[in-house]
Amino acid sequence: MAASAKSFLADAGYGEQELDANSALMELDKGLRSGKLGEQCEAVVRFPRLFQKYPFPILINSAFLKLADVFRVGNNFLRLCVLKVTQQSEKHLEKILNVDEFVKRVFSVIHSNDPVARAITLRMLGSMASIIPERKNAHHSIRQSLDSHDNVEVEAAIFAAANFSAQSKDFAAGICNKISEMIQGLATPVDLKLKLIPILQHMHHDASLASSSRQLLQQLVTSYPSTKMVIVTLHTFTLLAASSLVDIPKQIQLLLQYLKNDPRKAVKRLAIQDLKLLANKTPHTWSRENIQALCESALHTPYDSLKLGMLSVLSTLSGTIAIKQYFSSAPGTAATTARSFDLVKLAQECCYHNNRGIAAHGVRILTNISASCQEKDLLPLEQDAVFGLEALLVLCSQDDSPGAQATLKITLTCMVKLVKCRPHLSQSVVESLLTQLHSAQDAARILMCHCLAAIAMQLPVLADGMLGDLMDLYKLIGRSATDKKQELLVSLATVIFVSSQKALSSEIKTVIKQQLENASNGWTAYRIARQASRMGNHDMARELYQSLLTQVASEHFYFWLNSLKEFSHAEQCLTGLQEDNYSSALSCIAEALKSYHKGIASLTAASTPLNPLSFQCGFVKLRIDLLQAFSQLICTCNSLKTSPPPAIATTIAMTSGNDLQRCGRISNQACMKHSMEEFRNLATRYGDLYQSSFDADSATLRNVELQQQSCLLISHAIEALILDPESASFQEYSSNGTAHVESEYERRMMSVFNHVLEEVESLNRKYAPVSYLASNTCLSNAVIALLKVPLSFQRYFFQKLQSTSIKLALSPSPRNPAEPIAVQNNQQLALKVEGVVQHGSKPGLFRKIQSVCLNVSSVLQSKSGQDYKIPIDNMTNEMEQRVEPHNDYFSTQFLLNFVILGTHNITVESSVIDSNGIVWKTGPKTTIFVKSLEDPYSQQVRLQQQQGQPPSQQQQQRTAYSRF
């Protein structure tokens, strides 16, 4: 019923015209005042859509007051609609400003003679418990209704009691005894007891309350041994322990005891389900004895369904700290080896079980043990894990049922994890995947290709000899245009690009293009081109983008594809660079810049107000500036050859004490210094782009970071070789190579970084001071080496998987944005800043917002009145506050001084802080104007002084009193 109501409410606003907030509210208000019940209901169920569109308190307050009026005077069906709207809009409840008035209108219905109306009111109060947790009249009504003779009202009271117990410590403490009496009372029916028991899970506000609730539950388990009662009581027991945290070890022991001793399968299943919940929430509380007991139960149970559940709990624990505790026992004790043997024995037994799910959990446990306990000698376990994974791969790749595909996903995930932590196993794993690709089903082939690409991105394991197999398979896919075949074309092409990232042979290109012409649609070709751009195969990407230009229906898509084609052509121009051939390098960079400028024009034309492509434009503009800086540096180095420093330059440098004199005329013109500053400025801009990309995936952010590091590297090389060899330090740059490398592009960039650093360091060590010729050659070669690595356009350039934005509202706000707000200069302006965090379809996929940082600054724009010296402190306001959003809403206030008469410009800028404490400059930035006016008394005094009259005694007295 709840699901159908939800979809009904969601679809109700379909086709609604775009209106501003007030017009939309007036439109719905007209529907609420209608005499027809159908129109009233339609208006009520449109409110959640209105809240979603305009989520600020001023509208939500008015809307909920109108709904409360409908609830007060309407019939029960209308009340039910209002209740559903309230439950669906629960996160907006705290934005109600007139809570008292809202509750008063709703609460009046509790005195109705109709028990159904009272029941709906109780459910309404329960749904509002988060904003009225301590309302005594609501508490009293719930207690009274628990004694009602009407079942509907009692069930509603139980719902409300559960919600209020979760929110209010006082209510929980007061109702606990009442609930206890009802559960233990003989007059209470069993089905009502089953509904009352779950309320006890909320009695976790203090230790004594939790302890008394636990004792009651313990009595219930013993006194009422029926299956339903045991299941409900045990589950409530678990939820109470998980919330209060104190009794989790006791609860694990109790559940294990029921799992071992209770003969009923339903109770065993419940125990397994609760153990899984505790394994996910608090794995650190599991002792070796707990894991051992679970292993013994799994070894001895004859039922596959129960064994599957227990293995699911063990596989969850094996990926956490619990597995380390299990294996880190005191050395030399005989029992220890037996314990560790039980888990391993169980996993080895299950690896080849005829139930796919059990086998999958078995190999996952072995994989997690191999990954977690790397300090131990686990060679036999590694081999067992590999053999088990290969067996499951063969079994599941032949079957295209959903269950087999789910098991295959687990198997392939384990393969990637095992290869990542045990690289020496990669060859055998990859060979088994390639062998199985030919005979597998299409759905399985797609997943296996994803796995191969993930492994090859981490380790260069796909040798050229293996490309033949992949190409044969690519030819064999056939001419079918089914979705699976299209997906397989993309997946296989990705593996081919990953395995041959240096260059694609013409034969491979021909095969891919032929297959695309035969069997693919435009979307498949675009996806393959996108993967080619990500892997640095720009030649292939350019040809595919070119072929797609005439196949799109919108000019925005045309310009987007045209810009991608130009960027790919630009990067292709840079692949022909050669060391020591500087004139051809300059011409290649000039050709690339030409294409980039064409591309950025197309990219700007492709952007729309709804999709401004800000990251893409920022990234490409930085690439253009970087190429120009590289070109300028090579020109500067070349010019030294045509006008070298005089022979006595070194002597002049030593005499004058200025080491820059060694470079002769170049340093005097400060070209090198200017070049170094330009690269540092570019690094700062790359840092700003990084900080503004809150929604980007980690690979894209790493790519931006690598571009920033390449700028810092060149600026460091200029400083170390030419400008200031003495103070240049290598410490901060040398540690970069130790980080874990995630892709081939990163691997090659890190290799270039290390090579350039070694060259610079060896030149400084061997030939101090370094000759101008050697230093310029080193710099030019460093630029060419960096440009020879094909640029990778990462996922965020094409696809935004996470979307987060902030919407700000300031009050007071002028009716017209250009009109200033009037404030007297002897008063302070209280600026209220409210904000709503808006998410896309996958909120928090890469990172979540922990808090929002609001920065308010004001600047004097134009001054009116006397021109006298103003202290700097009085001219500006600078304030910063951090607020944590609750239900995606936040608000705070700032007190601003405007002592100086004139127009002030106030800027409010927001940035977000993620759960790791990193600040992201996401925006937005909002501006309002304030006009500071002279207060009337000061104006009068000033005018009298100008006329030569002293202020009257009466006026002085009135002013003195008016200050209090």
HELIX and SHEET records of a PDB file:
HELIX    1   1 ALA A    2  ALA A   12  1                                  11    
HELIX    2   2 ALA A   21  LEU A   32  1                                  12    
HELIX    3   3 LEU A   37  VAL A   45  1                                   9    
HELIX    4   4 PHE A   47  LYS A   53  1                                   7    
HELIX    5   5 PRO A   57  VAL A   73  1                                  17    
HELIX    6   6 ASN A   76  GLN A   88  1                                  13    
HELIX    7   7 GLU A   90  LYS A   95  5                                   6    
HELIX    8   8 VAL A   99  PHE A  107  1                                   9    
HELIX    9   9 SER A  108  HIS A  111  5                                   4    
HELIX   10  10 PRO A  115  SER A  127  1                                  13    
HELIX   11  11 LYS A  136  SER A  145  1                                  10    
HELIX   12  12 ASN A  151  GLN A  167  1                                  17    
HELIX   13  13 LYS A  169  GLN A  184  1                                  16    
HELIX   14  14 VAL A  190  LEU A  196  1                                   7    
HELIX   15  15 ILE A  197  HIS A  202  5                                   6    
HELIX   16  16 ALA A  207  SER A  223  1                                  17    
HELIX   17  17 THR A  227  SER A  244  1                                  18    
HELIX   18  18 ILE A  248  ASN A  261  1                                  14    
HELIX   19  19 LYS A  265  LYS A  281  1                                  17    
HELIX   20  20 PRO A  283  THR A  285  5                                   3    
HELIX   21  21 ARG A  288  HIS A  300  1                                  13    
HELIX   22  22 ASP A  304  SER A  318  1                                  15    
HELIX   23  23 ALA A  322  PHE A  327  1                                   6    
HELIX   24  24 ALA A  334  CYS A  350  1                                  17    
HELIX   25  25 ARG A  356  SER A  372  1                                  17    
HELIX   26  26 LEU A  379  SER A  397  1                                  19    
HELIX   27  27 PRO A  402  CYS A  421  1                                  20    
HELIX   28  28 PRO A  423  LEU A  425  5                                   3    
HELIX   29  29 SER A  426  LEU A  437  1                                  12    
HELIX   30  30 ASP A  442  GLN A  458  1                                  17    
HELIX   31  31 ASP A  464  LEU A  476  1                                  13    
HELIX   32  32 ASP A  483  SER A  499  1                                  17    
HELIX   33  33 SER A  506  ALA A  519  1                                  14    
HELIX   34  34 GLY A  522  MET A  535  1                                  14    
HELIX   35  35 HIS A  538  LEU A  548  1                                  11    
HELIX   36  36 LEU A  549  GLN A  551  5                                   3    
HELIX   37  37 GLU A  555  CYS A  573  1                                  19    
HELIX   38  38 LEU A  574  GLY A  576  5                                   3    
HELIX   39  39 TYR A  582  ALA A  606  1                                  25    
HELIX   40  40 SER A  614  THR A  642  1                                  29    
HELIX   41  41 ALA A  649  SER A  656  1                                   8    
HELIX   42  42 ASP A  659  CYS A  663  5                                   5    
HELIX   43  43 ARG A  665  ASN A  668  1                                   4    
HELIX   44  44 CYS A  671  SER A  692  1                                  22    
HELIX   45  45 SER A  698  ILE A  718  1                                  21    
HELIX   46  46 GLU A  719  LEU A  723  3                                   5    
HELIX   47  47 GLN A  731  SER A  734  1                                   4    
HELIX   48  48 SER A  735  THR A  738  5                                   4    
HELIX   49  49 GLU A  744  LYS A  766  1                                  23    
HELIX   50  50 TYR A  772  LYS A  788  1                                  17    
HELIX   51  51 ARG A  795  PHE A  798  1                                   4    
HELIX   52  52 ILE A  872  MET A  875  1                                   4    
HELIX   53  53 PRO A  936  GLN A  947  1                                  12    
HELIX   54  54 GLN A  953  SER A  962  1                                  10    
SHEET    1   A 3 THR A 804  SER A 811  0                                        
SHEET    2   A 3 GLN A 828  HIS A 839 -1                                        
SHEET    3   A 3 TYR A 889  ASN A 897 -1                                        
SHEET    1   B 5 ILE A 821  GLN A 824  0                                        
SHEET    2   B 5 LYS A 925  LEU A 933  1                                        
SHEET    3   B 5 GLY A 902  ASP A 914 -1                                        
SHEET    4   B 5 ILE A 849  LYS A 863 -1                                        
SHEET    5   B 5 ASN A 877  VAL A 883 -1                                        
SHEET    1   C 4 ILE A 821  GLN A 824  0                                        
SHEET    2   C 4 LYS A 925  LEU A 933  1                                        
SHEET    3   C 4 GLY A 902  ASP A 914 -1                                        
SHEET    4   C 4 VAL A 919  TRP A 920 -1                                        
END                                                                             
